[in-house]
Amino acid sequence: MYTTELDKSRPVDLQTGEPKDLVDAFEARVAADEFIEPKDWMPEAYRKTLIRQISQHAHSEIIGMYPEGNWITRAPSLQRKAILLAKVQDEGGHGLYLYCAAETLGASRDEMVDALHSGKAKYSTIFNYPTLTWADIGAIGWLVDGAAIMNQVPLQRTSYGPYARAMVRVCKEESFHQRQGYSIMLALAEGTDAQRRMAQDALNRWWWPSLMMFGPPDDASPNTERSMRWRIKRETNDELRQKFVDATVPQAELLGLSIPDPDLTWNETRGAYDFGDIDWSEFYAVVKGEGMCAKERITARKKAWDDGAWVREAADAYEAKKQARNVA
Amino acid sequence: MRQDPIMQSALRLGDDALILGQRLSEWCGHAPTIEVDLSLANLGLDLIGQAMHFLGLAGDIEGQGRDADTLAFFRTDLDFTNCLLVEQPNGDFAQTMTRQWLYSTYQQLLFEAMAGVEDARFAEVADKALKEVRYHAELSADWVIRLGDGTDVSHQKMVDALGWLWRFVPELFQMDELDSLAVEAGVGVDKAALRPAYDAAINAVFEEAKLTRPDDQRTLTGGRHGHHSEHLGHLLATMQHIPRSHPDARW
């Protein structure tokens, strides 16, 4: 791909074989917080890591339509129905911008979709948990979107330009999503006994999975150091998790709901909450595809794609006929 | 009890929009492409918005404290006044788009006429919603053409979709006593008079889509008077069960 590689006198990076001057210039630009754009030279590992991260993010948005989509037809008021439909639609839109951002790195949409359907590509495991009551829609907005925002806000300054710009749009909409989730929780918390019970139950089920959304602890996250250097990641998993806990605990108190963690205490010296141990065996099990709805989610996605094949073929055939007619 | 034609007019408009919006929302996450998914959600959102407006208006006119949500979630099948066309199941994408096209083409003509009625509560909303409805009619007509003139498979699916839905078209244009009173009261439109323009619009699309206009079948009606197909009960069961399980709750 790079003719410069043939130039024997040019020093190369010993690990990757890439020209050292290009690698150094790239690293310097990234360290200076400059944006890397699609046509700029970049190390192959950076390109691959980004494609993996961005497409995984896109897949998460698309699969993320299902747990909430499960409640659109059953939303308990017309206003809530409209807001939820608009929110799930936003997620589809986020998936689209992110697929486009990944395409600028040379990945094709078909390849990415195939990788999702075959199980080769991952998506956020949080979406493999079931949505059992209406309160889950509140809890997802409040906690899952809340955690997603914590993860995504720093990515607005990520080193790859198209990704950073996509994240600016995504973050704007996500903060609206989080507010609507909290508003659902507030209505439930102020509601009947049955509503309060569903709100507490949803918090009990979504709390720990939300903390797991930040990924494994820093000492078990092997790529963190390089990703931080490349500004693909801007804060560590544990830092972001702590921020999330500190922001969310007072919100739960305001709702009059209790966080399902007996070890949660305010640590005066650290100025932060101490919290209990996360059950990482559950996290890794869900990552492996053992979540309650893992099969439902991917089956639904593949079915939508397969059932729609004749529609896509018809649209292509029609377009081809139209072009042929225009030529004639 | 004698029904108020003005309230009933708002209710019929609201019920059509609500039931079709609910049907479209069933697609979310399941469409042939993400782009199509987003456009179906747009249509659904527009219709749910119209439903909120017209059901709210129906409740206000009635003056008995029922709001849009009460009317949407606490009435039974016999009280729903939507046409049979909008409650038909989504079926495949051809059936959904054909249903949309047959309905939106009618709704566009209806709202164009309604934008000129005396009562501003109806005229202004019709005028405002026209932009949305024109887009729905155009988008669905484009799909009818694409699928009709796409592949053999898509063409056959369009023929099947029309076979299912054509029976429900005449009901759209039927005038009953309430409709006539609504016209006199300055809120309603003579729907029967819209039929020639409707036929002209859909015939043009049939031709471009290389589809044959189906032969007229025995007309099925009853929706405006609460006699529906079997499908509506299931739609309502899904849509209403949470509010009905918690009748005192606010959401």
Boltz contact constraints between the chains, C-beta under 6 A:
constraints:
  - contact:
      token1: [A, 65]
      token2: [B, 29]
      max_distance: 6.0
  - contact:
      token1: [A, 66]
      token2: [B, 29]
      max_distance: 6.0
  - contact:
      token1: [A, 69]
      token2: [B, 28]
      max_distance: 6.0
  - contact:
      token1: [A, 69]
      token2: [B, 29]
      max_distance: 6.0
  - contact:
      token1: [A, 72]
      token2: [B, 25]
      max_distance: 6.0
  - contact:
      token1: [A, 72]
      token2: [B, 28]
      max_distance: 6.0
  - contact:
      token1: [A, 73]
      token2: [B, 25]
      max_distance: 6.0
  - contact:
      token1: [A, 73]
      token2: [B, 26]
      max_distance: 6.0
  - contact:
      token1: [A, 73]
      token2: [B, 238]
      max_distance: 6.0
  - contact:
      token1: [A, 74]
      token2: [B, 238]
      max_distance: 6.0
  - contact:
      token1: [A, 74]
      token2: [B, 242]
      max_distance: 6.0
  - contact:
      token1: [A, 76]
      token2: [B, 242]
      max_distance: 6.0
  - contact:
      token1: [A, 76]
      token2: [B, 243]
      max_distance: 6.0
  - contact:
      token1: [A, 76]
      token2: [B, 251]
      max_distance: 6.0
  - contact:
      token1: [A, 77]
      token2: [B, 69]
      max_distance: 6.0
  - contact:
      token1: [A, 77]
      token2: [B, 251]
      max_distance: 6.0
  - contact:
      token1: [A, 78]
      token2: [B, 52]
      max_distance: 6.0
  - contact:
      token1: [A, 78]
      token2: [B, 68]
      max_distance: 6.0
  - contact:
      token1: [A, 78]
      token2: [B, 69]
      max_distance: 6.0
  - contact:
      token1: [A, 78]
      token2: [B, 72]
      max_distance: 6.0
  - contact:
      token1: [A, 80]
      token2: [B, 251]
      max_distance: 6.0
  - contact:
      token1: [A, 82]
      token2: [B, 45]
      max_distance: 6.0
  - contact:
      token1: [A, 82]
      token2: [B, 48]
      max_distance: 6.0
  - contact:
      token1: [A, 85]
      token2: [B, 25]
      max_distance: 6.0
  - contact:
      token1: [A, 85]
      token2: [B, 41]
      max_distance: 6.0
  - contact:
      token1: [A, 85]
      token2: [B, 44]
      max_distance: 6.0
  - contact:
      token1: [A, 85]
      token2: [B, 45]
      max_distance: 6.0
  - contact:
      token1: [A, 86]
      token2: [B, 45]
      max_distance: 6.0
  - contact:
      token1: [A, 88]
      token2: [B, 28]
      max_distance: 6.0
  - contact:
      token1: [A, 89]
      token2: [B, 38]
      max_distance: 6.0
  - contact:
      token1: [A, 89]
      token2: [B, 41]
      max_distance: 6.0
  - contact:
      token1: [A, 92]
      token2: [B, 34]
      max_distance: 6.0
  - contact:
      token1: [A, 92]
      token2: [B, 37]
      max_distance: 6.0
  - contact:
      token1: [A, 92]
      token2: [B, 38]
      max_distance: 6.0
  - contact:
      token1: [A, 95]
      token2: [B, 34]
      max_distance: 6.0
  - contact:
      token1: [A, 96]
      token2: [B, 34]
      max_distance: 6.0
  - contact:
      token1: [A, 134]
      token2: [B, 242]
      max_distance: 6.0
  - contact:
      token1: [A, 187]
      token2: [B, 251]
      max_distance: 6.0
  - contact:
      token1: [A, 191]
      token2: [B, 249]
      max_distance: 6.0
  - contact:
      token1: [A, 192]
      token2: [B, 249]
      max_distance: 6.0
  - contact:
      token1: [A, 194]
      token2: [B, 246]
      max_distance: 6.0
  - contact:
      token1: [A, 195]
      token2: [B, 249]
      max_distance: 6.0
  - contact:
      token1: [A, 304]
      token2: [B, 30]
      max_distance: 6.0
  - contact:
      token1: [A, 308]
      token2: [B, 32]
      max_distance: 6.0
  - contact:
      token1: [A, 310]
      token2: [B, 153]
      max_distance: 6.0
  - contact:
      token1: [A, 310]
      token2: [B, 154]
      max_distance: 6.0
  - contact:
      token1: [A, 311]
      token2: [B, 32]
      max_distance: 6.0
  - contact:
      token1: [A, 311]
      token2: [B, 93]
      max_distance: 6.0
  - contact:
      token1: [A, 312]
      token2: [B, 32]
      max_distance: 6.0
  - contact:
      token1: [A, 313]
      token2: [B, 151]
      max_distance: 6.0
  - contact:
      token1: [A, 314]
      token2: [B, 147]
      max_distance: 6.0
  - contact:
      token1: [A, 314]
      token2: [B, 150]
      max_distance: 6.0
  - contact:
      token1: [A, 314]
      token2: [B, 151]
      max_distance: 6.0
  - contact:
      token1: [A, 314]
      token2: [B, 154]
      max_distance: 6.0
  - contact:
      token1: [A, 315]
      token2: [B, 146]
      max_distance: 6.0
  - contact:
      token1: [A, 317]
      token2: [B, 150]
      max_distance: 6.0
  - contact:
      token1: [A, 317]
      token2: [B, 151]
      max_distance: 6.0
  - contact:
      token1: [A, 318]
      token2: [B, 146]
      max_distance: 6.0
  - contact:
      token1: [A, 318]
      token2: [B, 149]
      max_distance: 6.0
  - contact:
      token1: [A, 318]
      token2: [B, 150]
      max_distance: 6.0
